Amino acid sequence: MSDEQYVEAYHEAKQTSWSRAQIVNGLRQRGVTDELTHEVVDSERARDAERATARRVAEKYWRIQARTPPDKRLVKLALHLQRRGFPSDVIRLVLSELQSDAWGAEDV
């Protein structure tokens, strides 16, 4: 298996639960060059997968924090996503979706 195939396989395996930052750090720990890592992780497909992952993580966290007041829940959610390594633009997008979608509109 070539390095590029390894990076793509690793990314495919982790993209449903990890942020791009977590994937980059995992690959760096395994000795993969930054150039090769960013080639795969910075693709448009990877960005879309990261947004979908952030959304899944946010939905799960939103349900877990159901007893928390909605305004505090939004702050906690943003901090949770930030700790998980999601970039601020993705966090803002997920929070705005949360405020406009059915799964959060009644609480926000």
ZINOR-V184589 format. One record per residue. N is the residue number from 0. RES is the residue in one small letter. PSI is psi as a letter, one per 30 degrees, with the letter a starting at -180 (none if undefined). OMEGA is omega in radians with two decimals (none if undefined). Layout:
BEGIN
[[N RES PSI OMEGA] [N RES PSI OMEGA]]
END
This chain:
BEGIN
[[0 m k 3.13] [1 s l 3.13] [2 d e -3.13] [3 e e 3.10] [4 q e 3.12] [5 y e -3.13] [6 v e 3.14] [7 e e 3.13] [8 a e 3.12] [9 y e 3.13] [10 h e 3.12] [11 e e -3.10] [12 a e -3.02] [13 k f -2.98] [14 q f -3.13] [15 t f -3.13] [16 s f -3.10] [17 w l 3.02] [18 s l 3.10] [19 r e 3.13] [20 a e 3.12] [21 q e 3.13] [22 i e 3.12] [23 v e 3.13] [24 n e 3.11] [25 g e 3.12] [26 l e 3.12] [27 r e 3.12] [28 q f 3.14] [29 r g 3.03] [30 g g 3.12] [31 v k -3.10] [32 t k 3.13] [33 d e -3.13] [34 e e -3.14] [35 l e 3.13] [36 t e -3.09] [37 h f 3.07] [38 e e -3.10] [39 v e -3.00] [40 v f -3.13] [41 d g 3.13] [42 s l 3.13] [43 e e 3.10] [44 r e 3.12] [45 a e 3.11] [46 r e 3.09] [47 d e 3.12] [48 a e 3.13] [49 e e 3.10] [50 r e 3.12] [51 a e 3.11] [52 t e 3.12] [53 a e 3.12] [54 r e 3.11] [55 r e 3.13] [56 v e -3.13] [57 a e 3.13] [58 e e 3.13] [59 k e -3.12] [60 y e 3.13] [61 w e 3.12] [62 r e -3.13] [63 i e -3.09] [64 q g -3.02] [65 a e -3.10] [66 r f 3.12] [67 t k 3.08] [68 p k -3.04] [69 p e -3.12] [70 d e 3.08] [71 k e 3.14] [72 r e 3.10] [73 l e 3.13] [74 v e 3.13] [75 k e 3.13] [76 l e 3.13] [77 a e 3.12] [78 l e 3.11] [79 h e 3.13] [80 l e 3.11] [81 q e 3.11] [82 r e 3.13] [83 r f 3.03] [84 g g 3.12] [85 f k -3.13] [86 p l -3.06] [87 s e 3.13] [88 d e 3.10] [89 v e 3.12] [90 i e 3.12] [91 r e 3.13] [92 l e -3.13] [93 v e 3.13] [94 l e 3.11] [95 s e 3.05] [96 e e 3.13] [97 l e -3.10] [98 q f -3.08] [99 s f -3.09] [100 d l -3.11] [101 a e -3.07] [102 w f 3.11] [103 g f -3.03] [104 a e -3.11] [105 e f -3.10] [106 d f -3.00] [107 v none none]]
END
